[in-house]
Amino acid sequence: MTKIQSTLGACIAAISIGMLCGCAAIMSNSAPVSATISATAAKAELAPTGSLRVAVFTGNPLIGSRNKKTGEVSGITVTLAKSLAERIGVAVLVIEYTAVSKVVEGASTGAWDIAVLGVDPARRNVIDYAPPHLTVDITYLVAPGSAIRSVADADRPGVRIAAARGGVPAIVLERMLGKATLVVAENEPAAFDMLRAGKVQAIAQNRSMLLDLTESLPQARVLDDRLLAAELAIALPKARPAALAYVSQFVEQAKASGAILRAIESSGVRGVNVAPAAK
């Protein structure tokens, strides 16, 4: 058994499966989903400025993307935010971010009301999570001609693996890599540029994003196995209990009604699934 395989098992246990299935860890910071919270009770906390300010990280298509021609920001997060805002009777204000680390920083300054982030316990000092609504594999995209065939193959001396600063892949690899070297890039495009320039042998990200990147580097390969299964969830700044309870209720209803699945289909993203119902 390689070090990355044994460390992965320890990591999963240590974080209470917070990144893999998100049940107990997430719900400990959430109001019971079964509780019925009115829009009126949640509105003051959910949209304190009168609009629902949604932070959208456009570096990850599972969260959102920006149309280069029109400048419009769209995607699953925007679709859900519009539905949520309609329920509480406010307008949506989309705030674009190009680095996930900046989204996390914005929670402390009150820059936004909701965002979508990968679930990671390290962020719980500044945010709370609703139950996850998306699940996706985190794996590697390897350079053209690479001999790396599996996640375990990549953890060896001389292998450099890039991941974006502040993202779940970088956080996990910092804990797990034993022999390979983690190279932290400022954002996803910078990580891909490193791979294309031969400065790293692999980049870590969700399968959906990596499949899209192969269109720009046709001989590169997305590995079949995975580093871990990550979850994405709506995040709120700390100390908004009524808002958190209402959003948790909204997410579970959206999963049950098929709204999440329809949002995935309309966005055109690949390699992502609706998260299971919270327990």
BELJOPE-V648350 format. One record per residue. N is the residue number from 1. RES is the residue in one letter. BURIAL is b if it has 24 or more other ideal C-beta (glycine too) atoms within 12 Angstrom, else e. Layout:
N_RES_BURIAL + N_RES_BURIAL
This chain:
1_M_e + 2_T_e + 3_K_e + 4_I_b + 5_Q_e + 6_S_e + 7_T_b + 8_L_b + 9_G_e + 10_A_e + 11_C_b + 12_I_e + 13_A_e + 14_A_e + 15_I_b + 16_S_e + 17_I_b + 18_G_b + 19_M_b + 20_L_b + 21_C_b + 22_G_b + 23_C_b + 24_A_e + 25_A_b + 26_I_b + 27_M_b + 28_S_e + 29_N_b + 30_S_b + 31_A_b + 32_P_e + 33_V_b + 34_S_e + 35_A_e + 36_T_e + 37_I_b + 38_S_e + 39_A_b + 40_T_e + 41_A_e + 42_A_b + 43_K_b + 44_A_e + 45_E_b + 46_L_b + 47_A_b + 48_P_e + 49_T_e + 50_G_e + 51_S_b + 52_L_b + 53_R_b + 54_V_b + 55_A_b + 56_V_b + 57_F_b + 58_T_b + 59_G_b + 60_N_b + 61_P_b + 62_L_b + 63_I_b + 64_G_b + 65_S_b + 66_R_e + 67_N_e + 68_K_e + 69_K_e + 70_T_e + 71_G_e + 72_E_e + 73_V_b + 74_S_b + 75_G_b + 76_I_b + 77_T_b + 78_V_b + 79_T_b + 80_L_b + 81_A_b + 82_K_b + 83_S_b + 84_L_b + 85_A_b + 86_E_e + 87_R_b + 88_I_b + 89_G_e + 90_V_b + 91_A_e + 92_V_b + 93_L_b + 94_V_b + 95_I_b + 96_E_b + 97_Y_b + 98_T_b + 99_A_b + 100_V_b + 101_S_b + 102_K_b + 103_V_b + 104_V_b + 105_E_e + 106_G_b + 107_A_b + 108_S_e + 109_T_e + 110_G_e + 111_A_e + 112_W_b + 113_D_b + 114_I_b + 115_A_b + 116_V_b + 117_L_b + 118_G_b + 119_V_b + 120_D_b + 121_P_b + 122_A_b + 123_R_b + 124_R_b + 125_N_e + 126_V_b + 127_I_b + 128_D_b + 129_Y_b + 130_A_b + 131_P_b + 132_P_b + 133_H_b + 134_L_b + 135_T_b + 136_V_b + 137_D_b + 138_I_b + 139_T_b + 140_Y_b + 141_L_b + 142_V_b + 143_A_b + 144_P_e + 145_G_e + 146_S_b + 147_A_e + 148_I_b + 149_R_e + 150_S_e + 151_V_b + 152_A_b + 153_D_b + 154_A_b + 155_D_b + 156_R_e + 157_P_e + 158_G_e + 159_V_b + 160_R_b + 161_I_b + 162_A_b + 163_A_b + 164_A_b + 165_R_b + 166_G_b + 167_G_b + 168_V_b + 169_P_b + 170_A_b + 171_I_b + 172_V_b + 173_L_b + 174_E_b + 175_R_b + 176_M_b + 177_L_b + 178_G_b + 179_K_e + 180_A_b + 181_T_b + 182_L_b + 183_V_b + 184_V_b + 185_A_b + 186_E_b + 187_N_b + 188_E_b + 189_P_e + 190_A_b + 191_A_b + 192_F_b + 193_D_e + 194_M_b + 195_L_b + 196_R_b + 197_A_e + 198_G_e + 199_K_e + 200_V_b + 201_Q_b + 202_A_b + 203_I_b + 204_A_b + 205_Q_b + 206_N_b + 207_R_b + 208_S_b + 209_M_b + 210_L_b + 211_L_b + 212_D_b + 213_L_b + 214_T_b + 215_E_e + 216_S_e + 217_L_b + 218_P_e + 219_Q_e + 220_A_b + 221_R_b + 222_V_b + 223_L_b + 224_D_e + 225_D_e + 226_R_b + 227_L_b + 228_L_b + 229_A_b + 230_A_b + 231_E_b + 232_L_b + 233_A_b + 234_I_b + 235_A_b + 236_L_b + 237_P_b + 238_K_e + 239_A_e + 240_R_b + 241_P_b + 242_A_b + 243_A_b + 244_L_b + 245_A_b + 246_Y_b + 247_V_b + 248_S_b + 249_Q_b + 250_F_b + 251_V_b + 252_E_b + 253_Q_b + 254_A_b + 255_K_b + 256_A_e + 257_S_e + 258_G_e + 259_A_b + 260_I_b + 261_L_e + 262_R_e + 263_A_b + 264_I_b + 265_E_e + 266_S_e + 267_S_b + 268_G_e + 269_V_b + 270_R_e + 271_G_b + 272_V_b + 273_N_b + 274_V_b + 275_A_b + 276_P_e + 277_A_e + 278_A_b + 279_K_e
